[in-house]
Amino acid sequence: MDKLVFASREHLQILHGLGTDRNALKVLNRMKDFLHIKMHNGKYVYYLNTTGRELIGSDKEVKW
């Protein structure tokens, strides 16, 4: 997530081989405490929040 900055479910699903839409959504749901989720052009876009950045040791602060 840190390298991509912003990613949709489809991006993450393809990059990480998450399989079905349902499985990808399960993974993202488990990560929700570490992500900001915004709607853009009818799709959800995910990016790391402060807790997520601290967890992976990133110093990039991303603004929507």
JONOR-V917694 format. One record per residue. SS is DSSP state (h for helix, s for strand, l for the rest). PSI is psi as a letter, one per 20 degrees, with the letter a starting at -180 (NA if undefined). Layout:
BEGIN
((SS/PSI) (SS/PSI))
END
This chain:
BEGIN
((l/h) (l/h) (l/h) (l/h) (l/f) (l/q) (s/q) (s/r) (h/g) (h/g) (h/g) (h/h) (h/g) (h/g) (h/h) (h/j) (l/l) (l/i) (l/c) (l/r) (h/g) (h/g) (h/g) (h/g) (h/h) (h/g) (h/g) (h/h) (h/h) (h/h) (l/j) (h/h) (h/i) (h/j) (s/q) (s/q) (s/p) (s/q) (s/p) (s/p) (l/k) (l/j) (s/q) (s/p) (s/p) (s/q) (s/q) (s/p) (l/a) (h/g) (h/g) (h/g) (h/g) (h/h) (h/g) (h/i) (l/k) (l/q) (l/j) (l/p) (l/p) (l/p) (l/q) (l/NA))
END
